[in-house]
Amino acid sequence: MILLKRRQRREDREEKTEKRRQRREDREEKTEKRNVENQIRNWFINSSPNIYSITNPPNFIEDISSLSPPPQHIMASFDITSLYLSLPHSLITDSLHSFLSTAGTDNQTIDIILQLTKLCLSMGTFTFQKQYYSQIRGTPLGSPLSSIISEIVLSFLDRWINLTLPSDIYYWRRYVDDIFCIIKSDSLHLIQSTLHSFNSHIKFTYEAEQNFVLPFLDILIIRTPNKFHFTVYYKKTIPPQYTHFSSNSPIAYKLIQSGHYQR
């Protein structure tokens, strides 16, 4: 009986040791993957900015304020459905190759970056109902590489649509997956169908101005014959309630609400 208990304790210790070893290997693998992702991200982070991309709403307002709305044009916005989960890996690598070639990167460096990127894309996994799945499309969930990959792919889309329909698009700006444009009034459906032809996995929704007014990000844009006017846009579902600043809530939430109130 004593021998059985000793053997059971020894087996339990060995099992715990094996579990610790497995967890350590998993952590090392994740750390190595994250290091590779950060290395690739750093190669791109200082790249030349995309002229169609906006960094924040104030810059967008400053940019559009100098425009004089042409006749027979309307404001419209397009939104990409589930951006990070919809990008095909082949489109990602093709866009990266085009981006690096345009930047004058040598072929050897391009091959290395593409190989590392494919490695990161192939290691995307997630769990659902206690089952493990491998991502066959989209950027890795939670990866620092995902945002910069998506930006490069969409910068390729920005240039492509403006070269494809130059006479229909007067103004085109994008913030992550939200697009604002000024287009010919009869070109809305043409532009949407052209966007859908870019890749079958990427879907777009759109909204056109109503009575010369269009919400974009947290801005309500009002178009007049000579200029644009702006105010804060509040969604209809926003609750008219705010956390008291002296409450025991995290300070970050209070600062966000304070900034929203100041706008």
TORKOLLO-249059 format. One record per residue (C-alpha): residue in three letters; x, y, z. Coordinates in nm, 3 decimals. Example, Ala and Ser with C-alpha at 12.3 -4.5 7.8 and 13.67 -1.06 7.14 Angstrom:
2
(ALA (1.230 -0.450 0.780))
(SER (1.367 -0.106 0.714))
//
This chain:
263
(MET (0.000 0.000 0.000))
(ILE (0.282 0.239 0.092))
(LEU (0.466 0.156 -0.228))
(LEU (0.153 0.231 -0.432))
(LYS (0.114 0.570 -0.266))
(ARG (0.480 0.653 -0.326))
(ARG (0.451 0.555 -0.690))
(GLN (0.135 0.763 -0.724))
(ARG (0.306 1.067 -0.572))
(ARG (0.604 1.018 -0.804))
(GLU (0.377 0.997 -1.106))
(ASP (0.193 1.310 -0.992))
(ARG (0.522 1.497 -0.958))
(GLU (0.633 1.381 -1.301))
(GLU (0.300 1.491 -1.451))
(LYS (0.328 1.835 -1.289))
(THR (0.687 1.866 -1.410))
(GLU (0.580 1.778 -1.763))
(LYS (0.300 2.035 -1.751))
(ARG (0.541 2.304 -1.631))
(ARG (0.783 2.214 -1.909))
(GLN (0.504 2.234 -2.166))
(ARG (0.391 2.573 -2.037))
(ARG (0.749 2.699 -2.047))
(GLU (0.791 2.584 -2.407))
(ASP (0.459 2.749 -2.500))
(ARG (0.574 3.076 -2.343))
(GLU (0.908 3.059 -2.524))
(GLU (0.733 2.989 -2.854))
(LYS (0.495 3.282 -2.805))
(THR (0.785 3.509 -2.708))
(GLU (0.981 3.407 -3.016))
(LYS (0.677 3.463 -3.239))
(ARG (0.614 3.805 -3.083))
(ASN (0.980 3.902 -3.135))
(VAL (0.958 3.811 -3.503))
(GLU (0.634 4.007 -3.538))
(ASN (0.783 4.313 -3.370))
(GLN (1.091 4.292 -3.592))
(ILE (0.877 4.288 -3.907))
(ARG (0.657 4.568 -3.772))
(ASN (0.961 4.786 -3.705))
(TRP (1.069 4.747 -4.068))
(PHE (0.743 4.905 -4.181))
(ILE (0.656 5.147 -3.903))
(ASN (0.883 5.424 -4.037))
(SER (0.776 5.382 -4.398))
(SER (0.649 5.672 -4.608))
(PRO (0.292 5.763 -4.507))
(ASN (0.005 5.688 -4.743))
(ILE (-0.135 6.014 -4.884))
(TYR (-0.489 5.872 -4.860))
(SER (-0.459 5.776 -4.493))
(ILE (-0.554 6.007 -4.205))
(THR (-0.408 5.973 -3.857))
(ASN (-0.679 6.136 -3.646))
(PRO (-1.004 6.336 -3.678))
(PRO (-0.845 6.683 -3.621))
(ASN (-0.605 6.626 -3.913))
(PHE (-0.896 6.513 -4.127))
(ILE (-1.092 6.831 -4.045))
(GLU (-0.792 7.047 -4.128))
(ASP (-0.743 6.864 -4.458))
(ILE (-1.103 6.882 -4.576))
(SER (-1.161 7.241 -4.462))
(SER (-0.959 7.374 -4.756))
(LEU (-1.184 7.201 -5.011))
(SER (-1.453 7.372 -5.211))
(PRO (-1.724 7.112 -5.281))
(PRO (-1.771 7.077 -5.658))
(PRO (-2.122 7.064 -5.809))
(GLN (-2.285 6.731 -5.889))
(HIS (-2.081 6.561 -5.616))
(ILE (-2.187 6.405 -5.286))
(MET (-2.022 6.288 -4.966))
(ALA (-2.017 5.915 -4.892))
(SER (-1.849 5.679 -4.650))
(PHE (-1.749 5.315 -4.690))
(ASP (-1.678 5.069 -4.412))
(ILE (-1.492 4.738 -4.442))
(THR (-1.669 4.447 -4.274))
(SER (-1.448 4.250 -4.031))
(LEU (-1.124 4.388 -4.173))
(TYR (-0.869 4.188 -3.971))
(LEU (-1.048 3.856 -4.025))
(SER (-1.118 3.897 -4.397))
(LEU (-0.776 3.963 -4.552))
(PRO (-0.655 3.660 -4.754))
(HIS (-0.293 3.563 -4.694))
(SER (-0.217 3.576 -5.066))
(LEU (-0.337 3.937 -5.083))
(ILE (-0.124 4.025 -4.780))
(THR (0.197 3.884 -4.930))
(ASP (0.127 4.037 -5.272))
(SER (0.069 4.380 -5.113))
(LEU (0.384 4.349 -4.903))
(HIS (0.588 4.256 -5.208))
(SER (0.452 4.554 -5.401))
(PHE (0.513 4.786 -5.106))
(LEU (0.873 4.672 -5.057))
(SER (0.953 4.682 -5.429))
(THR (0.817 5.036 -5.458))
(ALA (1.029 5.138 -5.158))
(GLY (1.343 5.015 -5.339))
(THR (1.409 4.718 -5.106))
(ASP (1.654 4.463 -5.246))
(ASN (1.523 4.120 -5.347))
(GLN (1.704 3.930 -5.071))
(THR (1.549 4.147 -4.798))
(ILE (1.208 4.116 -4.963))
(ASP (1.234 3.735 -4.958))
(ILE (1.334 3.734 -4.589))
(ILE (1.048 3.964 -4.487))
(LEU (0.793 3.766 -4.686))
(GLN (0.913 3.437 -4.534))
(LEU (0.890 3.578 -4.181))
(THR (0.547 3.725 -4.253))
(LYS (0.419 3.393 -4.387))
(LEU (0.554 3.226 -4.072))
(CYS (0.361 3.467 -3.849))
(LEU (0.044 3.426 -4.055))
(SER (0.067 3.046 -4.039))
(MET (0.088 3.049 -3.657))
(GLY (-0.245 3.226 -3.603))
(THR (-0.463 3.012 -3.375))
(PHE (-0.768 3.063 -3.154))
(THR (-1.005 2.861 -2.936))
(PHE (-1.382 2.830 -2.958))
(GLN (-1.589 2.609 -2.729))
(LYS (-1.270 2.443 -2.601))
(GLN (-1.160 2.353 -2.954))
(TYR (-0.840 2.483 -3.118))
(TYR (-0.854 2.627 -3.468))
(SER (-0.595 2.754 -3.714))
(GLN (-0.661 3.076 -3.907))
(ILE (-0.662 3.020 -4.282))
(ARG (-0.752 3.384 -4.356))
(GLY (-0.701 3.715 -4.184))
(THR (-0.427 3.863 -3.967))
(PRO (-0.321 3.695 -3.639))
(LEU (-0.550 3.790 -3.350))
(GLY (-0.375 4.017 -3.100))
(SER (-0.056 4.038 -3.303))
(PRO (0.138 4.368 -3.319))
(LEU (0.186 4.288 -3.687))
(SER (-0.186 4.294 -3.773))
(SER (-0.239 4.669 -3.782))
(ILE (0.061 4.747 -4.001))
(ILE (-0.017 4.459 -4.240))
(SER (-0.374 4.582 -4.277))
(GLU (-0.255 4.937 -4.337))
(ILE (-0.021 4.825 -4.616))
(VAL (-0.294 4.619 -4.783))
(LEU (-0.544 4.905 -4.763))
(SER (-0.291 5.159 -4.890))
(PHE (-0.264 4.934 -5.196))
(LEU (-0.646 4.945 -5.219))
(ASP (-0.646 5.327 -5.189))
(ARG (-0.410 5.368 -5.482))
(TRP (-0.585 5.103 -5.688))
(ILE (-0.936 5.252 -5.661))
(ASN (-0.812 5.605 -5.735))
(LEU (-0.626 5.483 -6.043))
(THR (-0.923 5.275 -6.157))
(LEU (-1.186 5.550 -6.123))
(PRO (-0.996 5.880 -6.134))
(SER (-1.279 6.080 -6.293))
(ASP (-1.542 5.960 -6.043))
(ILE (-1.350 6.030 -5.720))
(TYR (-1.275 6.389 -5.623))
(TYR (-1.153 6.324 -5.268))
(TRP (-1.062 6.000 -5.085))
(ARG (-0.939 5.957 -4.728))
(ARG (-0.930 5.653 -4.500))
(TYR (-0.896 5.604 -4.124))
(VAL (-0.816 5.233 -4.059))
(ASP (-1.124 5.067 -4.216))
(ASP (-1.346 5.378 -4.245))
(ILE (-1.337 5.562 -4.576))
(PHE (-1.465 5.913 -4.651))
(CYS (-1.495 6.030 -5.010))
(ILE (-1.643 6.301 -5.229))
(ILE (-1.765 6.145 -5.552))
(LYS (-1.990 6.208 -5.847))
(SER (-2.351 6.177 -5.742))
(ASP (-2.421 5.901 -5.995))
(SER (-2.105 5.696 -5.916))
(LEU (-2.189 5.557 -5.572))
(HIS (-2.292 5.207 -5.684))
(LEU (-2.014 5.195 -5.943))
(ILE (-1.754 5.263 -5.674))
(GLN (-1.905 5.004 -5.440))
(SER (-1.907 4.734 -5.710))
(THR (-1.549 4.825 -5.803))
(LEU (-1.440 4.796 -5.439))
(HIS (-1.603 4.453 -5.416))
(SER (-1.409 4.343 -5.725))
(PHE (-1.080 4.417 -5.545))
(ASN (-1.105 4.087 -5.355))
(SER (-1.401 3.854 -5.307))
(HIS (-1.332 3.815 -4.932))
(ILE (-1.341 4.189 -4.853))
(LYS (-1.691 4.334 -4.821))
(PHE (-1.793 4.700 -4.797))
(THR (-2.096 4.880 -4.663))
(TYR (-2.168 5.241 -4.753))
(GLU (-2.362 5.545 -4.639))
(ALA (-2.438 5.850 -4.853))
(GLU (-2.506 6.201 -4.729))
(GLN (-2.860 6.292 -4.632))
(ASN (-2.962 6.656 -4.672))
(PHE (-2.595 6.752 -4.716))
(VAL (-2.502 6.589 -4.383))
(LEU (-2.285 6.280 -4.322))
(PRO (-2.141 6.130 -4.000))
(PHE (-1.782 6.009 -4.019))
(LEU (-1.588 5.880 -3.716))
(ASP (-1.712 6.106 -3.434))
(ILE (-1.761 6.405 -3.666))
(LEU (-2.086 6.527 -3.820))
(ILE (-1.992 6.685 -4.154))
(ILE (-2.227 6.948 -4.298))
(ARG (-2.173 7.048 -4.661))
(THR (-2.264 7.394 -4.787))
(PRO (-2.204 7.539 -5.136))
(ASN (-1.876 7.704 -5.035))
(LYS (-1.734 7.512 -4.740))
(PHE (-1.774 7.237 -4.482))
(HIS (-1.895 7.275 -4.125))
(PHE (-1.826 7.030 -3.843))
(THR (-1.972 6.934 -3.511))
(VAL (-1.950 6.635 -3.276))
(TYR (-2.150 6.333 -3.388))
(TYR (-2.344 6.140 -3.125))
(LYS (-2.486 5.801 -3.213))
(LYS (-2.853 5.753 -3.135))
(THR (-2.766 5.463 -2.905))
(ILE (-2.524 5.665 -2.688))
(PRO (-2.653 5.682 -2.328))
(PRO (-2.680 6.039 -2.190))
(GLN (-2.496 5.934 -1.874))
(TYR (-2.144 6.000 -1.752))
(THR (-1.938 5.858 -1.468))
(HIS (-1.882 6.109 -1.191))
(PHE (-1.514 6.208 -1.179))
(SER (-1.491 6.143 -0.805))
(SER (-1.621 5.786 -0.845))
(ASN (-1.406 5.479 -0.791))
(SER (-1.380 5.402 -1.165))
(PRO (-1.042 5.368 -1.345))
(ILE (-0.891 5.707 -1.422))
(ALA (-0.847 5.615 -1.791))
(TYR (-1.224 5.593 -1.838))
(LYS (-1.275 5.931 -1.675))
(LEU (-1.012 6.096 -1.895))
(ILE (-1.178 5.956 -2.208))
(GLN (-1.513 6.098 -2.099))
(SER (-1.351 6.430 -2.008))
(GLY (-1.195 6.459 -2.355))
(HIS (-1.526 6.372 -2.518))
(TYR (-1.701 6.645 -2.315))
(GLN (-1.436 6.904 -2.410))
(ARG (-1.491 6.834 -2.781))
//
